[in-house]
Amino acid sequence: MMRPWFLLLSSLVFAPQSSWAAACCGGGFAAPSIIAGDEKAQLTTSYSYTDVVIDYVDSRGIWRQWDEHQKVQTLKIEGAHVIADRWQAGFRLPILQRSRINESHSGLGDLSFSFGYEYLPDWSYNPIRPKGIGYLHLTLPTGKSRAESEIGGLDCFGNGFWAIGIGTLLTKTLGRYDTFGSIEVHRSLPKAVSTRQVQGTLEPGFGGQFGLGAGYNLRSFRIGGSVTWIYEDPVKIHGPSPSNGLPERYATAVISLSFLASQEWAGTLSYTDQTVFGDPINTSLGRTVAFQLQRRWNR
Amino acid sequence: MLGKKMFFIPAFAALFACAEPKYVIAQETKRENAFQSQKATECELRFRNSGYCLLWQWEKMPTSTEPGSLTFKIVRANALDDSPVPVNLDLAPALVLWMPSMGHGSSPTIVEQIDTGTYRAKNVFFIMPGDWELRFQIKDGSTIHDEAVVSLII
């Protein structure tokens, strides 16, 4: 019989990271859908509400704030399934609504697929060695990019570029405590655009994230926290009005409370704040409340 | 042992250092009497290809909730005394609002001609504070023939 807190860790470590993305105007790179535990499959649906509290942080780190802020609501479905003994595949489908004053737009975000391999299995329950899953992450530009928006980003719901990433997730349970670490590097690909505001080629670059988290488990509950640092290269514009862009950097802090209703069902309530850690530049910062419901199927 | 501590303690502190907000109050970038220039040769802002001079001023400053408007003139230097002469363009000028650091624009503006070489841009609205560019463009469809760019902080 698997311990309940291990079950909570196994599938909820990535749960709060749904809020990796920059608060404003699309952007950011989606977290992959990964089974971190011993399940055969999992299906997760989540709803989040973000208030963009800092409209803009410039390249000198100066924070600017207006009275009216953008609000973002996100409904997301994600799933993952074991496809061979140590291999798994997952998908992620977000739908977003962005609002500011009386204007509101909604649409599909970036659809993404992930393929994972458990390169450090936890068969022997070694007291020190963590469990390690490496993954490949493919993002489809089903959401509009910032530069393509003709209304200042209210109608862009993703990164908007084809992108491929590689990363790893390390987890370890020590008694009632659990920890995890994750690191990812991704590369977004150029695309041609022609709108009333910009013509030419958008050239994004590399990006990456590094996350650390921990949790404490008590009966069917887990309280956890994590911090993820995110960096994105500038998006250069080649065309009649060229622009070199500027790099974006911010950190996302999360606290979460999870409840394991049964071996199959779990729920998580989380609070995300991008104003607490890091040295943000060229970004907007938001605070998010999210609820997530997860169904899993054991092997 | 001490060496390890001297590395890990500062590294941990740097990693988990709290964000340090440095707030600024948005400053109004008022610009008045831009049309009172006596000589077009002393022009501060020129179109990149034609060298025409661009003079502009706020008519109504935009706010965080309300769009504003501005007027602008495209002039050349008179051959006799360098006084500004309005240019009658064959192509319609456009105004694009662009935020270079974030890589996005804002709501589309509406440009109407008031007189020869004199225009009004309405619906000038910045979706967020920060560094913006006013890109005055002379366009034929989506082809940009000429451009003058003004940088401002909103």
Interface residues (C-beta under 8 A of the other chain):
Chain A: C24 C25 I54 D55 Y56 D58 S59 R60 G61 I62 W63 R64 Q65 W66 D67 E68 Q70 R100 I101 R146 A147 S149 E150 I151 G152 G153 L154 C156 S194 R196 Q197 V198 Q199 L202 V227 W229 P234 V235 I237 P240 S241 S243 N244 G245 L246 A251 T275 V276 F277 G278 D279 P280 N282 T283 S284
Chain B: L15 F16 A17 C18 A19 E20 P21 K22 Y23 V24 A26 S64 T65 A94 V96 W98 P100 S101 M102 G103 H104 G105 S106 S107 P108 F126 I127 M128 P129 G130 D131 R135 Q137 S142 T143 I144 E147 V149
